[in-house]
Amino acid sequence: MRAERLLVVEDDDIVRGVLSDTLRSQGYEISCAGDGAEALKLLERDATDLILSDISMPRMDGYALYERVRARPEWISMPFVFLTALGQ
């Protein structure tokens, strides 16, 4: 049985590293992207079971990534979780 694969989308290297290391230590297989545009390229190449995405990122933010993911029939049911340091 393969480990569940998670895609972590976060522009901050330290936060991305901490999230990835923590999730790997729990047995998940992790892919990482620095923004939404990079995440879309990874999704085209590799299947994932869940997306964990920051909201505020350069080039393509989390909201735009979410809209692009939901626009694809093959990804429409993929779980998507927003992570943010924003206080709003």
Rosetta blueprint (number, residue, H / E / L):
1 M L
2 R L
3 A L
4 E L
5 R E
6 L E
7 L E
8 V E
9 V E
10 E L
11 D L
12 D L
13 D H
14 I H
15 V H
16 R H
17 G H
18 V H
19 L H
20 S H
21 D H
22 T H
23 L H
24 R H
25 S H
26 Q L
27 G L
28 Y L
29 E E
30 I E
31 S E
32 C E
33 A E
34 G L
35 D L
36 G H
37 A H
38 E H
39 A H
40 L H
41 K H
42 L H
43 L H
44 E H
45 R H
46 D L
47 A L
48 T L
49 D L
50 L E
51 I E
52 L E
53 S E
54 D E
55 I L
56 S L
57 M L
58 P L
59 R L
60 M L
61 D L
62 G H
63 Y H
64 A H
65 L H
66 Y H
67 E H
68 R H
69 V H
70 R H
71 A L
72 R L
73 P H
74 E H
75 W H
76 I L
77 S L
78 M L
79 P L
80 F E
81 V E
82 F E
83 L E
84 T L
85 A L
86 L L
87 G L
88 Q L
